[in-house]
Each structure stands twice: as structure tokens, then as C-alpha cells.
Amino acid sequence: MTDQAVDTGSRAPEAARTPSGEPPAPAPSSAPPSGFLGRTRELRELLADIERAGLNTLAGRKDPRARVLLVAGRPGAGRTALAGELVRLVAGRYPDGVLRARLTEPGGDPVPTATAARRLLEALPAAPPPGAGEDEPAEALRAALATRKAVLLLDDATEAEQVDELVPDSPDCLVVAVSRGPLTGIPDVRPCVVGGLDVRSAVDLLTRRIGPVRVTVDPCAAQQLAEECHGEPATLLLAGGWLADRPEVAVADLVAQLRADPGAGPLDRMLGLVHDGLPAAVARMLRLFSLAPAGLVDPHGASALAGCSPQAAAEALEKFDGLALLRRVPASGPLYEVPGCLHPLLSALAARLDRPDELRLARARMLERTVRVLYACRIAAGSGEAARARQQALPRALRFAGPQEAAAWLDERRTALLSAARLAVADGQLDTLARRLMSQLVRALIAHVGTEEAADDLYDVHRLVLDVAERRGLAREKAAALLNLADLDARTGRTAEALTRYRAALDAAREGADPYAVGRAMESLGGAHQELGDLDRAADWYGRALAERLARDQRADAARLYGRIATAHARAGRHKEALRHWRAALTEHRRGGDVPACARALGELAHAQEHTGRFEEALRTCREAVAWARRAGDERLEAGLHLRLAGTLERLGDPAAARLHRETAGRMLGDGPSPWPGRGRGR
């Protein structure tokens, strides 16, 4: 969240009415009670705005888009908590649920619209392909919500364009945006400006933090403290945490200390007072939390930043949580978030009190620790004696109990890990650590999530790798990043973009004298041209890749390329050329002892023989292929070859034998498909 929450417990009896005696805005019966304090007037106005007719309705037109409500105010004023309470009250009216996204990074940089749209789409089965254009994710989000009835909570928007591009084209949806100021440019937006809490609610919030005794003893001081804090929930929570940590201090004493420094804002003064009252090492740890990626920190990260033990870091985190300096995040392990309103203030304190070299060293320690935990996460996905030995070699603090715990950790920290990679690359002086971090992150994602499921995150990481490689002039890493990005492009149907990247990868691989990358780029270029229907160029690039593999005596790769060349020739109608290359592929597979590959090559060879009119020869070859598939123990492959054999027999005028082979294939396949769809019957 952007601001400190106001709801800190169950609702107190005094909060049941406003200072004027009016009852609060009614909540739907489906909404459970919350500990939210005050804001009765604002909630009533926001609820009324949902029902109020829009400009289009008044003009006799149907609303083309969702209604947008704006909760505006300074960070720390409780604007996010108010928006969250509003969403809680109306959630029952929107059966397709609530989608949440934060539109500003903890450091203050706006989140790209495409990234925000992707995060919202994660809850919907309509995500765009990885690496999609800047506008595609927002378009996919609007299309996905066009037939749904959902609420979008967009927190900490910095400009109208961030919100406007995410507004669904459906009047059945609702958008609740949180921003510092007005979002000029969004039509018919309903703003609600949030100031401080009323005095009664502010005192109630303070009472929850420090107990009723000190408030009852000096109610005037409690009211004065609320006024000194301007009724800001974030400041009140800090004040309550400071007083709760000092039970011997009277409320009036805190008021006096705040009045002694009238120049700064209330949140700055209160944070400065809390910070100055901490031991030097603990205060330094607090300042360093401004370096935490995505504002998330756990004992491992805190210990790395501060250079202390994880146990000491865990104790400090609990203390910070009690002081309202951090907010506990639901997770499988201890995880805390720096409130958005405090992040820029902590950054300013760190810039003023810590040297740049110390801050860079702290970030480097944090990245090094993250690399080690990612390594532990990756090997936790493995099985067997080797994986167990690697786990036992790790320090106990880094070990995961099992793959489930490691996968949960990776899922909970995914946003922070991606943010850590971006920050490391942006730093420009930590490229070695950044490269190690991204390497381990890619491996951990593939191990626990899989290449297909993690494709979106992998695309972002590979682009970061490419940035570092280009900046450092690392030709081999540039080639690898371009190949990985091109593979993702090809997998998601952007073949033209993939072709461009494969060519750039080939140039980088040649510059870096990387023969593996050169061969892979050539082969991938052939595949891209084949996908685009340019079969002559496909065969040419496959041939170049084949020459590279043969020159390095890579026989298995050569066998595969013979097959790809044969396929390109066959699709172009050059069946004699296809026949020649399938024979070469079969020779290489036999030399390598790859029995299943031999069976497949024989099947394709028989197919090419049929196209050249050699039906008797094709029949013998296909029977040999069936025998090889039986040796390989691959029933599905064998069944497909029986179907192909049946087609050949039909062409030779033996329908009875063909029927027997089809029946055999049917028993072996059951409901499964043939390895060669559509090729079993005669054409």
C-alpha cells in the first residue's frame, strides 16, 4: 500500500458515529466488519458517486466506460486505506472480484502501463504473450473486462494517462484510483480529497496504539497530539508506536518535542524523532531499507543490508513493525514492506547521513545474498543424491525444507526479485552481481515455474541481460540474450521480430567467436524463414548450420539438421532432395545409436519415397520403421507408423491389410493423437 492503513483492529464503540452524531455510511450485508476509523462523510460521498448518473446518462447516452472514482491526498493521509475500505464495502456488487495494482515504484518511478496491465491480468486467463508491444497488455485488459463486472483499485497514480489506459470499456466495472492530486484528462472522474482524520477518530487511533490510560489521564494532550500530527494516520501510527515503546513518557512530552521543530511537516518530524531515538546501528538499518527492491525486506535481506546476523535482523524487523515503520506482509516466512509514504523520507535520510560508497556496498551485499538464496531455491527443485549433497553443503540459514517451500518463496518474492535485477542493472557499477543475479533468477524460474509459465518474467530478465551486455561490450552474452528473446518471440507468433533478433544474435556470436551460438542462430534463422514460408532461405540457413556442426564433428546436431533440411525440401515439393537428406539423417542417427530417432527418420524416408512413386520401397522402409519403434518401446510412435503403413498399403491396393494396421494403431493409441496427424490415410 502507499499509505499506512487506518484499520488497525476491530471497530471501537466510539467510532460508530461521526462527531456530528450521524451514523456511518451503510455497508452491504456481505461486507464483514473492519477496524476502519472515521471517514464517514468521504465514504458516503464515494458510495453516492457510484450511483449518481454520469454525463453520458444525463445526455441520454449509455456510458461507454467504467466509472472512475478518485481518492486524492498527500501520502500518509490514509488515502489508500479509504480506497480499500470503499472497495471492501462494494465488493459484493462485483462478482468478478477486485483487481489491484500499484502504479508507482517505491523509489518514485511510475510503473509502465504495460507492466501494470500485466499484473492486473495475472488474475484473469487473458494475459498477452510475453514481450508484447506497449499497448497490447492494456488492450488485453480492457478486452478481458469488457464482459466482466469487477473493481480495479489503482494505487498511487502519478498521472491521468496511467489510469485512463486501464479503464475498462464496460459500465459494469468500477475503477477506484488513488493519487496525490487531480487526474485531469479523465472524463467524468469523481474526486474525493482526503485530509486528516477528525479529532475523535485520531484519538481513537492513538488509543489503540498506546492503550486508554495515558489518553484518559490527559485527554487534552491526546487531542493536541492529533492536531500536531494534522490527523494523518501514518504520523499518528508512528507517534503511537513511539509512545508504546516508551511507557514512562507522557503524551504531553511528545507534543512538546514535536512543537520544538515546527519547520518540517508532521510526518517528517515524527519520523525524525523515531529515527533519532534508535541505536545507531538500528537506525542505519532502517535508512538502508530505502534500498530494498519493491520496498520488501525479510531477515535475510535486512542482515545483508546492515551486515549483521539474520537473528539480529529478525529482531529489528519485529521492532520496526511495532513502531509502524514497517508493515507485515502475509507470506510463508517473515516479510515486511516499507510504507510508501516513508520510503522517500528514508531515502532522504540515507542520502544525508550515509556515504554513497556505503550505500553501494550495502546494495552489493544484498544482491550477493539474493544470489545465494536464489541458488538454494533452484537446487531445492532438484532430486537425487547430487541435489541433496548440494543442499547439505549450504549454510542452514539458506536451506529450504523442500521444493514446495522454495516455490512459495520464489512466488512471494518474484516482484522484489525482478525489481532487484532492474535496480542492479540501472546502478551501472554492479554489473557482475547483476549478471549473476539474473542467471540464478532465470534458472530458478525455469526449475520451479517452467519456461512457458515464466515466459513473461524471463522476457524481462533477458532484456536486462541484453542491456548489460551491450553496455559492457560482452558479445557472447549479447548473443545469448538475443537468442533467448528471439526464441520467446518465435514461440508467441512474432516471427518477423524473431528473425531480426536472430540476425543480430548471429552477428554478436561471430564477434564473440562463439561457435555454439553461431550454429544455433543459423538454425533458428532457418526455422524463422520456414515459419514465414520462405522455404528456399530456410534450407539455405539449415545448410549453413549443418556445415558448422559437421566442421566441429557434432554428429547428433548434424542428424537433426539433415532432417530439418529434408522437411524444408519436402514442403517445397522437392521430394528427391528430401529423400537424400532423410537418408543422411538416418545414417547419422544409426551411427549415434538413437533408436527412436531412427524410427522417425525411417518413417519420414518412407513418406518421401511415396512422393517419388517408390511405393514398394516405401512399404519395406515403413515396416523397418515399425520394427525400430518397437525396439525403442515407443507405442505412440509405433502406432503412428502403423497408420502410415496402412496408407501405403491402400495405395498398393491391399485394403484388408491396411485395415488390420489401422486396428492395431487404434488399440495402441486409444484416444491419443497420431505422431503424424493426417498422414496415415492416403492422400
Order of alpha helices (4+ residues) and beta strands (2+ residues): alpha-alpha-beta-alpha-beta-alpha-alpha-beta-alpha-beta-beta-alpha-alpha-alpha-alpha-alpha-alpha-alpha-beta-alpha-alpha-beta-beta-alpha-alpha-alpha-alpha-alpha-alpha-alpha-alpha-alpha-alpha-alpha-alpha-alpha-alpha-alpha-alpha
